[in-house]
Amino acid sequence: MKLRPLGRTGLQVSLAGLGTMTWGEQNSEAQAHEQLDYALAQGVNFIDAAEMYPVPPKAETQGRTEQYIGTWLKARGHRSQVILATKVTGPADFPWLRGGPRQSRAQVRQALDGSLRRLQTDYVDLYQVHWPDRSTNFFGKLGYEPKDDAGAVPIEETLETLDQLVRAGKVRHIGISNETPWGLAEYLRLARERGWPLPAAIQNPYNLLNRTYEIGLAEFAHREQVGLLAYSPLAFGVLSGKYLDGARPPGARLTLFSRFQRYTGERIEPAVRAYVELARRHGLDPAQMALAYVYGRPFVTSVLVAATTLEQLRSNVAAQALVLPADVVASIEKIHRNHPNPAP
């Protein structure tokens, strides 16, 4: 398993990271433990969770993902062998998940304490802000529309709280997620001015259908050592080709949950078909080709692969060893020029 540095932390994380957001909804506790056992045996040391997981978020399942990780850690005793990450939720209509501004001083502390209880550990290696409290463009929104967000919790308050949690030993390093170039720059500015922790990584979507990260954020990885934790590298499985021509396989995410529309639409199918046909012409599995491209990007720290079956996980992890031929990469770039970012 290839390893890459987690920002300036001195930690080395596996290029394949384990995504967990289906655990507690599409996956049972036993299946989650099976995936964790397999991943660790393959050299995967980075596990990413969130207090709101599994998805779709519901009152009756919230926190289950962390609970499953916690029971695995207690049963196996592998805490020192993994780099464990989780996240504090941003603003959303989740009345069951704490009241008040979720990234305020009191709320961040409460969120972390809840995560630590469920994870059955006294610290997390990476604590991330899941999405901004302010009004900006994320979760598929490409354009920025200025709005009055005077009630948003300032980044300064959130980052100061994270600094206190680092000093208390409950958090080793901090990260951000679903952020914009301005947001990352503000975290860096405040951290340097106040002596607070620098963000070690940024977790944003990145896949063949959504390469918007390259436009304003990729340069940070090189110049500021804030690498990408790439989520949705298969665009909810769409890049496997299994949803082409309106197919809805039993048990698949887009079959089960109509709310996930980010990677569906008339502009997406022609792009997916082009990538799938390219892979097949070269004797490649379409999903592995899509993953290998993301694994190979120099600004990527870790690729968060999630799966509902062990067979899928095996394939997703194995793709980190696949080096795409130059002509395949050139063809991918040509398709991208013809179908640029159809699913931002």
C-alpha positions in Angstrom: 0.0 0.0 0.0 1.4 3.4 -1.0 1.6 6.0 1.7 1.5 9.8 1.4 2.1 12.5 4.0 -0.8 14.0 5.8 0.1 17.7 5.4 2.8 18.9 7.8 1.8 16.4 10.6 4.5 13.8 10.1 1.9 11.1 9.7 1.8 8.9 6.6 -1.7 7.8 5.5 -2.6 5.1 3.1 -3.3 6.2 -0.4 -6.5 4.2 -0.2 -8.6 5.4 2.8 -11.7 3.7 4.1 -14.9 5.6 3.7 -17.7 4.5 6.1 -20.9 6.4 5.4 -22.9 3.3 4.5 -22.3 1.6 7.8 -25.5 1.5 9.8 -27.7 1.9 6.8 -26.6 -0.3 3.9 -24.1 -2.3 5.9 -24.5 -4.1 9.2 -22.1 -4.0 12.1 -20.7 -7.4 11.2 -20.1 -6.2 7.6 -18.4 -3.0 8.8 -16.1 -5.1 11.0 -15.4 -7.4 8.1 -14.4 -4.4 5.9 -12.2 -2.9 8.6 -10.4 -6.3 9.1 -9.8 -6.6 5.3 -8.7 -3.0 4.9 -6.2 -3.2 7.7 -4.8 -6.4 6.3 -4.2 -4.6 3.0 -2.3 -1.8 4.6 -5.1 0.7 4.7 -4.5 2.8 7.9 -6.8 5.8 7.3 -10.5 5.5 8.4 -12.8 8.4 7.8 -16.2 8.9 9.6 -18.5 11.7 10.7 -20.9 12.3 13.5 -23.9 12.4 11.1 -23.2 9.1 9.4 -24.6 6.9 8.0 -26.3 8.5 5.0 -29.0 9.5 4.3 -29.0 11.2 7.7 -31.9 10.1 10.0 -32.5 10.4 13.7 -32.7 6.7 14.3 -29.4 5.9 12.6 -27.3 9.0 13.5 -24.0 8.0 15.0 -24.2 4.3 14.1 -21.2 4.5 11.9 -19.0 5.7 14.7 -20.5 3.1 17.0 -19.5 0.3 14.6 -16.0 1.6 14.4 -15.9 1.8 18.2 -17.0 -1.7 18.8 -14.4 -2.9 16.3 -11.6 -0.9 18.0 -12.7 -2.4 21.4 -12.8 -5.9 20.1 -9.6 -5.8 18.1 -7.4 -3.4 20.0 -6.0 -1.8 16.9 -6.3 1.9 17.9 -2.5 2.6 17.5 -2.5 1.0 14.1 -5.0 3.3 12.5 -5.3 7.0 11.7 -8.9 7.8 12.7 -10.8 10.8 11.3 -14.2 12.1 12.0 -16.2 15.3 11.4 -18.4 17.9 13.1 -21.6 18.6 11.2 -22.4 21.9 9.5 -25.7 23.7 9.4 -28.7 21.6 8.2 -32.2 20.7 9.1 -31.3 17.9 11.5 -33.4 18.7 14.6 -32.2 15.5 16.3 -28.5 16.5 16.1 -27.9 19.2 18.7 -29.5 22.6 18.7 -27.9 25.9 18.0 -25.0 26.9 15.7 -23.2 23.6 15.2 -19.7 25.1 14.8 -19.8 27.3 17.8 -17.4 26.7 20.7 -19.9 24.8 22.8 -21.3 22.8 19.9 -17.9 21.6 18.6 -16.9 20.5 22.1 -20.2 18.6 22.5 -19.9 17.0 19.0 -16.4 15.8 19.7 -17.3 14.3 23.1 -20.2 12.4 21.4 -17.9 11.1 18.7 -15.2 10.0 21.2 -17.9 8.1 23.2 -19.2 6.3 20.2 -15.7 5.6 18.8 -14.6 4.3 22.2 -11.3 6.3 22.1 -10.0 9.3 24.0 -8.6 11.1 20.9 -9.1 11.3 17.1 -6.1 11.8 14.8 -7.9 14.2 12.4 -11.0 16.2 13.3 -12.7 17.9 10.4 -15.3 20.6 9.8 -17.7 18.8 7.6 -19.0 21.8 5.7 -18.9 25.6 6.2 -21.3 27.4 8.6 -21.3 30.4 6.2 -23.3 30.6 3.0 -21.1 29.5 0.1 -21.0 27.0 -2.8 -20.6 23.3 -1.9 -22.5 20.0 -2.3 -22.9 20.4 -6.0 -23.5 24.2 -6.1 -21.1 25.7 -8.6 -21.9 29.4 -8.6 -21.4 31.7 -5.6 -24.4 33.9 -4.6 -23.7 36.4 -1.9 -26.2 36.1 1.0 -26.6 37.6 4.4 -24.9 35.1 6.7 -24.3 37.4 9.6 -25.5 34.7 12.0 -22.9 32.2 10.8 -20.3 31.1 13.3 -17.0 32.8 12.3 -14.1 30.6 11.2 -12.1 32.3 13.9 -14.3 30.9 16.7 -14.4 27.4 15.2 -10.6 27.3 14.7 -9.9 28.6 18.2 -12.0 25.8 19.6 -10.2 23.3 17.5 -6.9 24.6 18.9 -8.2 24.2 22.4 -9.1 20.6 21.7 -5.7 19.9 20.2 -4.1 21.4 23.3 -6.4 19.2 25.5 -5.1 16.1 23.7 -8.5 15.1 22.3 -7.6 16.0 18.7 -4.1 15.5 17.1 -4.7 17.4 13.9 -7.5 19.4 12.2 -8.9 19.4 8.7 -11.7 20.9 6.7 -14.2 19.6 4.2 -16.4 20.8 1.3 -14.4 24.1 1.5 -13.7 26.8 -1.1 -10.3 28.5 -1.9 -11.4 31.5 0.2 -12.3 29.3 3.2 -9.0 27.4 3.1 -7.0 30.6 2.8 -8.9 32.0 5.8 -8.1 29.0 7.9 -4.4 29.3 6.9 -4.3 33.0 7.6 -5.9 32.7 11.1 -3.8 29.7 12.0 -0.6 31.6 11.2 -1.6 34.8 12.8 -2.8 33.2 16.1 -0.5 30.2 16.4 -3.4 27.8 15.9 -3.1 24.5 14.1 -2.9 24.5 10.3 -5.4 22.4 8.4 -3.7 19.1 7.5 -6.0 18.2 4.6 -9.1 19.2 2.8 -11.8 16.6 2.1 -13.7 17.5 -1.1 -15.3 15.6 -3.9 -13.1 14.6 -6.8 -13.8 12.2 -9.7 -13.9 12.1 -13.5 -17.2 13.9 -13.5 -16.2 16.6 -11.0 -12.7 18.0 -11.3 -13.6 21.4 -10.0 -11.1 21.0 -7.2 -8.3 21.5 -9.8 -9.5 25.0 -10.5 -8.8 26.9 -7.3 -7.7 24.4 -4.7 -5.2 22.0 -6.1 -2.4 24.5 -6.0 -2.7 24.6 -2.2 -1.5 21.0 -2.0 1.8 21.9 -3.6 2.4 25.3 -2.0 0.8 24.9 1.5 0.9 21.1 2.0 -2.8 20.8 2.4 -3.6 17.7 0.3 -6.9 16.4 -0.9 -8.8 13.6 0.8 -10.9 12.7 -2.2 -14.4 11.6 -1.6 -16.9 10.2 -4.1 -14.1 9.0 -6.4 -16.6 6.9 -8.2 -19.4 9.5 -8.2 -21.7 7.3 -6.1 -20.8 4.3 -8.2 -22.0 6.0 -11.4 -18.5 5.7 -13.0 -18.7 1.9 -12.8 -21.3 2.1 -15.6 -23.9 0.2 -13.6 -26.5 2.9 -13.9 -26.2 3.4 -17.7 -29.4 3.4 -19.8 -31.5 4.0 -16.7 -30.5 0.8 -14.9 -31.1 0.6 -11.2 -29.4 -2.5 -9.7 -31.1 -3.9 -6.6 -29.5 -2.6 -3.4 -27.5 0.2 -5.1 -27.5 3.6 -3.6 -29.3 5.4 -6.4 -31.8 2.6 -6.5 -32.5 2.9 -2.7 -32.3 6.7 -2.2 -33.9 9.1 -4.6 -32.4 12.1 -2.7 -29.0 11.4 -4.3 -29.2 13.3 -7.5 -25.8 14.9 -7.7 -24.4 12.4 -10.2 -27.5 12.0 -12.4 -28.8 14.1 -15.3 -28.7 14.4 -19.0 -25.1 15.8 -19.2 -23.7 13.0 -17.1 -24.7 9.9 -19.1 -22.7 10.8 -22.3 -19.6 11.4 -20.2 -20.0 8.2 -18.2 -20.5 6.2 -21.4 -17.4 7.7 -22.9 -15.3 6.7 -19.9 -16.8 3.2 -19.6 -16.2 2.6 -23.3 -12.6 3.8 -23.0 -11.9 1.4 -20.1 -13.4 -1.5 -22.0 -11.4 -0.8 -25.2 -8.2 -1.1 -23.1 -9.4 -4.2 -21.1 -9.8 -2.2 -17.9 -12.6 -2.4 -15.3 -14.3 1.0 -15.6 -14.5 1.6 -11.9 -10.8 0.7 -11.4 -9.8 3.0 -14.3 -11.7 5.9 -12.7 -10.2 5.2 -9.3 -6.6 4.8 -10.7 -6.9 8.2 -12.3 -7.8 9.8 -8.9 -5.1 7.8 -7.1 -2.5 9.0 -9.5 -3.1 12.8 -9.0 -0.2 14.5 -7.3 -2.4 16.7 -5.1 -4.2 13.7 -3.6 -3.3 12.6 -0.1 -5.8 9.7 0.2 -8.8 8.4 -1.8 -11.8 7.5 0.3 -13.2 4.3 -1.1 -16.4 3.1 0.3 -18.2 -0.1 -0.6 -21.3 -2.0 0.4 -19.8 -5.4 -0.4 -16.4 -6.9 0.4 -16.0 -7.7 -3.3 -16.3 -4.0 -4.2 -13.9 -3.0 -1.5 -11.3 -5.5 -2.8 -11.5 -4.0 -6.3 -11.4 -0.4 -5.0 -8.4 -1.0 -2.8 -6.6 -2.9 -5.5 -6.9 0.0 -8.0 -4.3 2.0 -6.0 -1.6 -0.3 -7.5 -2.9 0.3 -11.1 -0.8 2.7 -13.2 -2.8 3.9 -16.3 -0.9 3.9 -19.6 -0.2 7.3 -21.1 -2.6 6.8 -23.9 -5.4 6.1 -21.5 -4.6 9.2 -19.5 -4.5 11.2 -22.7 -7.9 9.9 -23.7 -9.3 10.7 -20.3 -8.2 14.3 -20.7 -9.8 14.4 -24.2 -13.1 13.2 -22.8 -12.8 15.8 -20.0 -12.4 18.5 -22.5 -15.5 17.3 -24.4 -17.5 16.8 -21.1 -16.0 19.2 -18.6 -17.3 18.7 -15.0 -20.9 17.6 -15.8 -21.5 16.9 -12.1 -19.9 19.6 -10.0 
